[in-house]
Amino acid sequence: MPDIMKQWECEFRKAAKADNLALFRNHLLKLGLPDEPESLLHGTIQIVQACCTYAKLDSHSPAGFLALQKYNPAEVEDARYAFTFDLCGKAFARVLLSAAKTEII
């Protein structure tokens, strides 16, 4: 995994741990999903890494996309939309996008 993705993952996990996953727990509960914030953490990291990998395959930099992917959306001025995915009942994932984005990457 490239350094920029490792750094993002470390910062994301650190923020989630500092909050004891309360933000993710509340997010899931508001959506009527199971109280499994660890699953949301794990799934989010996997989906973000996959998006970045595909971006690199298409010769795009994942830096702008990664900058949007903060644990706390309030820390990202441009984060307008939060897409939450149920990954076949195995995990959940959340991706943040700005209103200016017409593509994920």
C-alpha positions as CSV (number, residue, x, y, z in Angstrom):
1,M,0.0,0.0,0.0
2,P,1.5,3.4,-1.0
3,D,2.6,5.8,1.8
4,I,-0.3,8.2,1.2
5,M,-2.8,5.5,1.7
6,K,-1.0,4.1,4.8
7,Q,-0.9,7.6,6.3
8,W,-4.6,8.1,5.6
9,E,-5.5,4.8,7.2
10,C,-3.4,5.5,10.3
11,E,-5.0,8.9,10.7
12,F,-8.5,7.5,10.1
13,R,-8.1,4.7,12.6
14,K,-6.6,7.1,15.2
15,A,-9.6,9.5,14.9
16,A,-12.0,6.6,15.2
17,K,-10.3,5.2,18.2
18,A,-10.2,8.6,19.9
19,D,-13.9,8.8,19.5
20,N,-14.5,5.2,20.5
21,L,-16.3,4.9,17.2
22,A,-19.3,6.9,18.5
23,L,-19.7,8.9,15.3
24,F,-19.9,5.6,13.3
25,R,-22.2,4.1,15.8
26,N,-24.6,7.1,15.6
27,H,-24.4,7.1,11.8
28,L,-25.4,3.4,11.6
29,L,-28.2,3.9,14.1
30,K,-29.6,6.9,12.2
31,L,-29.8,4.7,9.1
32,G,-31.5,1.8,11.0
33,L,-28.4,-0.4,10.4
34,P,-27.0,-2.8,13.0
35,D,-24.8,-1.4,15.7
36,E,-21.5,-2.6,14.2
37,P,-19.2,0.5,14.0
38,E,-16.1,-1.7,13.7
39,S,-17.6,-3.2,10.6
40,L,-18.2,0.3,9.2
41,L,-14.6,1.2,10.0
42,H,-13.2,-1.9,8.3
43,G,-15.4,-1.6,5.3
44,T,-14.7,2.1,4.8
45,I,-11.0,1.5,4.8
46,Q,-11.3,-1.3,2.3
47,I,-13.6,0.7,-0.1
48,V,-11.4,3.8,0.1
49,Q,-8.3,1.7,-0.6
50,A,-10.1,0.1,-3.6
51,C,-11.2,3.5,-5.0
52,C,-7.6,4.7,-4.7
53,T,-6.2,1.6,-6.4
54,Y,-8.6,1.9,-9.3
55,A,-7.8,5.6,-9.6
56,K,-4.1,4.8,-9.8
57,L,-4.8,2.2,-12.5
58,D,-6.5,5.0,-14.5
59,S,-3.5,7.3,-13.9
60,H,-5.4,9.6,-11.5
61,S,-4.0,10.8,-8.2
62,P,-6.1,9.6,-5.2
63,A,-4.9,12.6,-3.1
64,G,-8.1,14.8,-3.5
65,F,-10.4,11.8,-2.8
66,L,-8.4,10.8,0.3
67,A,-8.5,14.4,1.6
68,L,-12.3,14.1,1.7
69,Q,-12.3,10.8,3.6
70,K,-12.0,12.0,7.2
71,Y,-13.5,10.0,10.1
72,N,-15.5,13.1,11.1
73,P,-17.2,14.7,8.1
74,A,-17.4,18.0,9.9
75,E,-13.6,18.3,9.5
76,V,-14.0,18.4,5.7
77,E,-15.5,21.7,4.4
78,D,-16.3,20.2,1.0
79,A,-17.9,17.0,2.3
80,R,-21.5,17.4,1.2
81,Y,-22.6,13.8,0.7
82,A,-22.1,10.6,2.7
83,F,-22.8,7.4,0.8
84,T,-23.1,4.4,3.0
85,F,-22.9,0.9,1.6
86,D,-24.0,-2.5,2.9
87,L,-21.4,-4.9,1.6
88,C,-23.5,-8.0,1.3
89,G,-24.2,-8.1,5.0
90,K,-20.5,-8.7,5.7
91,A,-19.5,-5.0,6.4
92,F,-20.6,-1.5,5.9
93,A,-18.7,1.4,4.2
94,R,-19.0,5.2,4.1
95,V,-17.6,7.4,1.4
96,L,-17.7,11.2,1.5
97,L,-18.0,13.3,-1.6
98,S,-18.2,17.0,-2.4
99,A,-20.9,18.7,-4.3
100,A,-18.2,19.6,-6.9
101,K,-17.4,16.0,-7.7
102,T,-19.1,14.5,-10.6
103,E,-17.0,11.3,-10.3
104,I,-15.7,9.5,-7.3
105,I,-12.1,9.9,-8.4
